[in-house]
Amino acid sequence: MFGASALLLSACAAPMPPKTPTTAQNYMVATANPMASHAASDILARGGNAVDAAIAGQMVLAVVEPQASGLGGGSAILFWEKQTGQLSFYDGLASAPASIPQDYTKDAQGRQIPHAVLERTGRVVAIPGTLRTLALLHKRYGKLPWADLFTQAITTARNGFAMPGYLHLVLTERPDLAKLPDFASYFDAEHKPLPRGTLLHNSALADTLTTIAQNGAEAFYAPENAKRIAQAVAQAPYPGHITPEDFAAYKVRERTPLCVHAFGRRICSAAPPVAGGLAVLQQLALLDRMQIGRYQPGSVQAAHLLLEASRLAEADRRKYAADPDFVPVATTYLLSTGYLDSRAKEINLNSAAIKVVPGVIPAGQTALPVSDAMTVPATTHLSIHDSFGNALSFTTTINLNFGADIVVNGMVLNDAITNFATRPVVDGQRVANAIAPGKRPITTMAPTIVFGADNAPEVIIGAGGGARIIDSVVQSLVGYLAWGQNIRTAIEQPRIGAQNRAEELEHGTSAANLAAALRKMGHTPKSAVMNAAVQGITRNASGLEGWGDPHRDGVAVGH
């Protein structure tokens, strides 16, 4: 699939980052890769808006960050239109095939397929939603021609690009890919990733992008392309169940964003099945009630509160979040003042809770067994503020890094089915996040927009990184809203969190030094590599500030 040459580009060495955020007056873009940030910024410079820039940025990310997102995945987009003052949430998550069986985790003999095997097979490919979602937004809001938004991505894929540092890191974690023909060109003869800066090509993806640029997003969902994808999935290990009819039937869901008031602002995020939004809003509301701003950033007390709020939100997320088209989700109650007040009272300032359980919701609202779905540090995010005053927070994914390890026409296919509960029934009851035909699994994505006193976006933020997305977004927002940090300082804080089924302190940072003191409070922290990547933009009286997370190759670009 991917071509590489031995040319090493000396220009790939990153300069020393500035000591302050990137600043601008007119527009700002922050993504996890400089090529994507510049492509999106160029669109804004030509008079495009945030939607146009998002499409251009996503297409370049599909080329230079193939492990994280692309045409074969799903997306969650929060968009605020200046002209109408309307905030909209577009659910473009991948959905389960219509013919998916309940026992999809078993082989033809009825034996359970090991999860580590299952997650890289045709069985877990869901129907991609990213392209149809972007096409809908472009039809409603776009200013520049659709085809123009693909030019940079096509050029990059065809002419080549220097292997980014984070892609190289991910490849070092997946040496098994060297044995797969579609990925072998990333590796040398000894199955080691090619050096950073090696020129990579993806001519097959360039051809695919050209077709979509010329014929629209429906070229992706048309029978010819859908049959090609379905055939590849059917021929993969443990064949999947997608059909061309699934592609034709896919619909973008427009859902009401979730909002809470905390730290003197209205904070809004995505709604289930994007469960990360619910968790982010719950945590921020709890931390505001606990007055975390009284404590110094990096202190044991602040870390304690971050962990306790995270544990409470994780418990609710795993129990109650689901696709609301299939299971009623009590989001209004879970974000209500009374409920959040009661959950805040469960936090002891001096000690960790021995056990954290989900909150109790009123009779008549669905309460099902807890989901055991796990997430990993994949996914990517784009934050954009354009010169027209529009704001867009866009998280996009193929789920695990490199998805299902299946490539069609240069596109990496998702393995989003792995986000469903692995045990659909617990104690005789179906889990809220159990699989069903056409259903969308929950995700920890959390595209978020904070509104200032003028009711216009003050912060545009989100992250890639699996379950760690939630804590990374929360901690960055606490830094800005409670501690008065600029967006760079807020994003670059040593990470702390408990959304990944363990209390984690970022390895090699000052956060890890808090372990002993936290254990005395009853916590059970462990050191972990926490490479979730936050992309953030803030707006103030002086203009815009932005930052791309150095945990990956993040860059903010503005003018």
Rosetta blueprint (number, residue, H / E / L):
1 M L
2 F L
3 G E
4 A E
5 S E
6 A E
7 L E
8 L E
9 L L
10 S H
11 A H
12 C H
13 A L
14 A L
15 P L
16 M L
17 P L
18 P L
19 K L
20 T L
21 P L
22 T E
23 T E
24 A E
25 Q L
26 N L
27 Y L
28 M E
29 V E
30 A E
31 T E
32 A L
33 N L
34 P H
35 M H
36 A H
37 S H
38 H H
39 A H
40 A H
41 S H
42 D H
43 I H
44 L H
45 A H
46 R L
47 G L
48 G L
49 N L
50 A H
51 V H
52 D H
53 A H
54 A H
55 I H
56 A H
57 G H
58 Q H
59 M H
60 V H
61 L H
62 A H
63 V H
64 V H
65 E L
66 P L
67 Q L
68 A L
69 S L
70 G L
71 L L
72 G L
73 G L
74 G E
75 S E
76 A E
77 I E
78 L E
79 F E
80 W E
81 E E
82 K L
83 Q L
84 T L
85 G L
86 Q E
87 L E
88 S E
89 F E
90 Y E
91 D E
92 G E
93 L L
94 A L
95 S E
96 A L
97 P L
98 A L
99 S L
100 I L
101 P L
102 Q L
103 D L
104 Y L
105 T L
106 K E
107 D L
108 A L
109 Q L
110 G L
111 R L
112 Q E
113 I L
114 P L
115 H H
116 A H
117 V H
118 L H
119 E L
120 R L
121 T L
122 G H
123 R H
124 V H
125 V L
126 A L
127 I E
128 P L
129 G L
130 T H
131 L H
132 R H
133 T H
134 L H
135 A H
136 L H
137 L H
138 H H
139 K H
140 R H
141 Y H
142 G L
143 K L
144 L L
145 P L
146 W H
147 A H
148 D H
149 L H
150 F H
151 T H
152 Q H
153 A H
154 I H
155 T H
156 T H
157 A H
158 R H
159 N H
160 G L
161 F E
162 A E
163 M L
164 P L
165 G H
166 Y H
167 L H
168 H H
169 L H
170 V H
171 L H
172 T H
173 E L
174 R L
175 P H
176 D H
177 L H
178 A H
179 K H
180 L L
181 P L
182 D L
183 F L
184 A H
185 S H
186 Y H
187 F E
188 D L
189 A L
190 E L
191 H L
192 K L
193 P E
194 L L
195 P L
196 R L
197 G L
198 T E
199 L E
200 L E
201 H E
202 N L
203 S H
204 A H
205 L H
206 A H
207 D H
208 T H
209 L H
210 T H
211 T H
212 I H
213 A H
214 Q H
215 N H
216 G L
217 A L
218 E H
219 A H
220 F H
221 Y H
222 A L
223 P H
224 E H
225 N H
226 A H
227 K H
228 R H
229 I H
230 A H
231 Q H
232 A H
233 V H
234 A H
235 Q H
236 A L
237 P L
238 Y L
239 P L
240 G L
241 H L
242 I L
243 T L
244 P H
245 E H
246 D H
247 F H
248 A H
249 A H
250 Y L
251 K L
252 V L
253 R E
254 E E
255 R E
256 T L
257 P L
258 L E
259 C E
260 V E
261 H E
262 A E
263 F L
264 G L
265 R E
266 R E
267 I E
268 C E
269 S E
270 A L
271 A L
272 P L
273 P L
274 V E
275 A H
276 G H
277 G H
278 L H
279 A H
280 V H
281 L H
282 Q H
283 Q H
284 L H
285 A H
286 L H
287 L H
288 D H
289 R H
290 M L
291 Q L
292 I H
293 G H
294 R H
295 Y L
296 Q L
297 P L
298 G L
299 S L
300 V H
301 Q H
302 A H
303 A H
304 H H
305 L H
306 L H
307 L H
308 E H
309 A H
310 S H
311 R H
312 L H
313 A H
314 E H
315 A H
316 D H
317 R H
318 R H
319 K H
320 Y H
321 A L
322 A L
323 D L
324 P L
325 D L
326 F L
327 V L
328 P L
329 V L
330 A L
331 T H
332 T H
333 Y H
334 L H
335 L L
336 S L
337 T H
338 G H
339 Y H
340 L H
341 D H
342 S H
343 R H
344 A H
345 K L
346 E L
347 I L
348 N L
349 L L
350 N L
351 S L
352 A L
353 A L
354 I L
355 K L
356 V L
357 V L
358 P L
359 G L
360 V L
361 I L
362 P L
363 A L
364 G L
365 Q L
366 T L
367 A L
368 L L
369 P L
370 V L
371 S L
372 D L
373 A L
374 M L
375 T L
376 V L
377 P L
378 A L
379 T L
380 T E
381 H E
382 L E
383 S E
384 I E
385 H E
386 D L
387 S L
388 F L
389 G L
390 N L
391 A E
392 L E
393 S E
394 F E
395 T E
396 T E
397 T E
398 I L
399 N L
400 L L
401 N L
402 F L
403 G L
404 A L
405 D L
406 I L
407 V E
408 V E
409 N L
410 G L
411 M E
412 V E
413 L L
414 N L
415 D L
416 A H
417 I H
418 T H
419 N H
420 F L
421 A L
422 T L
423 R L
424 P L
425 V E
426 V E
427 D L
428 G L
429 Q E
430 R E
431 V L
432 A L
433 N L
434 A L
435 I L
436 A L
437 P L
438 G L
439 K L
440 R L
441 P L
442 I L
443 T E
444 T L
445 M L
446 A L
447 P L
448 T E
449 I E
450 V E
451 F E
452 G L
453 A L
454 D L
455 N L
456 A L
457 P E
458 E E
459 V E
460 I E
461 I E
462 G E
463 A E
464 G E
465 G L
466 G L
467 A L
468 R H
469 I H
470 I H
471 D H
472 S H
473 V H
474 V H
475 Q H
476 S H
477 L H
478 V H
479 G H
480 Y H
481 L H
482 A L
483 W L
484 G L
485 Q L
486 N L
487 I H
488 R H
489 T H
490 A H
491 I H
492 E L
493 Q L
494 P L
495 R L
496 I E
497 G E
498 A L
499 Q L
500 N L
501 R L
502 A L
503 E E
504 E E
505 L E
506 E E
507 H L
508 G L
509 T L
510 S H
511 A H
512 A H
513 N H
514 L H
515 A H
516 A H
517 A H
518 L H
519 R H
520 K H
521 M L
522 G L
523 H L
524 T L
525 P E
526 K E
527 S E
528 A E
529 V L
530 M L
531 N L
532 A L
533 A E
534 V E
535 Q E
536 G E
537 I E
538 T E
539 R E
540 N E
541 A L
542 S L
543 G E
544 L E
545 E E
546 G E
547 W E
548 G E
549 D L
550 P L
551 H L
552 R L
553 D L
554 G L
555 V E
556 A E
557 V E
558 G E
559 H L
